[in-house]
């Protein structure tokens, strides 16, 4: 057994998550007829097998949803501030096990140590937000035209929330959805990425313990192990009123019509193709730091990763030179080494996509400034040198989201041109501008500026905090999660009119006697 496999097994044991190599144990799909395939989890650090689990069958998925429905019917009767206790307990357990869960994220998703820990911190933060929210799930009182009447709006628990998540935020996305869903009175059934099943089982173990401590129904949260077919069974089940799906635009375009066909709701968090405009007045040193973190952090595997720099012609050469210098000193290697800044890509197909995109960009007239090749790392892992490619124009490959560390540089002359280039992609997740000119900054965040769900000034597009609503427009899917009023997606709204008079006046002056 390898080092990554041993560490993963030890962590799962400490978290009470069962044996990752025991398909019929707690970690597997549970009792019942088995699907033929086995889900194998590999560490991207060294390619070693760290878990082997049996996927859920369609019949088991239906059973899990049925039990979640039962839990929901109980949970919705618990007052929201009392429901907050479950999430507070989860937050405490996450604090207690932050090191372990962060390390497991590094082992299974390949994030560097501080990003693995940062992801767990994000979970803790959303728990804090949700606990406060459990006392603030407020509706409105609305003026009514009828004397002796009161009109109000209430928010009620929705039901079973289906969560589908991507490999690159293997635990945070579940918590963004679940922390809100639990205080809103819902049950959650989670289909994590088939590439990151162990981190999901670790979260489930912590939640089960939190539920036990506060006396919440155990089936309030369940994990489904499997690939796309298991996700589809969740998507098609009419007992799931909301499907919150995070992943590629390809996946969202498959999920949304299926949910819509049964008139369910979907909350989509899909791909991005995020850009930063660097204006003539930009503080270039600040811009370089922001750009490098956003483009190279998580080895370019964040939905908010910076993929395009749109630089003014007056600063472009100096910016590219500074970026090249910064890129060439980046420590690449095992994400478990504290000095590493660039860990591995998730798997071999990600490396192939990286190399193919660079080849295509060059065929389109692009010039490779630095990187763009495989790098030494740990044997068996997928390590690459982050690339900068100077592009003469925004070709199709630049408009596509290649989920790897490639930064395309485009050049502009005036801000209108920069904004047009910026918005001329199908995705609309995150964006930024580096400028010290208040007119440019305000234009960028105005209605005629960035068309993204997130638009920043003098910081890169990645690294959002949980207090704001998170999500994007166009091919990014239009969903919003996390802070602000995102909780409303997890509840149903009821408008109530109460007559406390002895008369029965009708609205709009209608007479009916
Ligand atoms: P992916 O689309 O391959 O898989 C995501 C999840 O969807 C997995 O659990 C997968 O099993 C499931 N799935 C795939 N097809 C399905 C179907 N037809 N029905 C039901 N479930 C299905 O994505 P990935 O490679 O794991 O993650 C990378 C992608 O996710 C990138 O495009 C990235 O931008 C995006 N992402 C977006 C956000 C966001 O908040 N906008 C956050 C993280 C990742």
Boltz pocket constraint, residues with backbone or C-beta under 6 A from the ligand:
constraints:
  - pocket:
      binder: B
      contacts: [[A, 164], [A, 165], [A, 166], [A, 167], [A, 168], [A, 169], [A, 191], [A, 192], [A, 193], [A, 194], [A, 226], [A, 227], [A, 228], [A, 230], [A, 231], [A, 232], [A, 235], [A, 246], [A, 247], [A, 248], [A, 249], [A, 250], [A, 251], [A, 252], [A, 254], [A, 255], [A, 268], [A, 269], [A, 270], [A, 271], [A, 272], [A, 302], [A, 303], [A, 304], [A, 401], [A, 403], [A, 429], [A, 471], [A, 472], [A, 476]]
      max_distance: 6.0
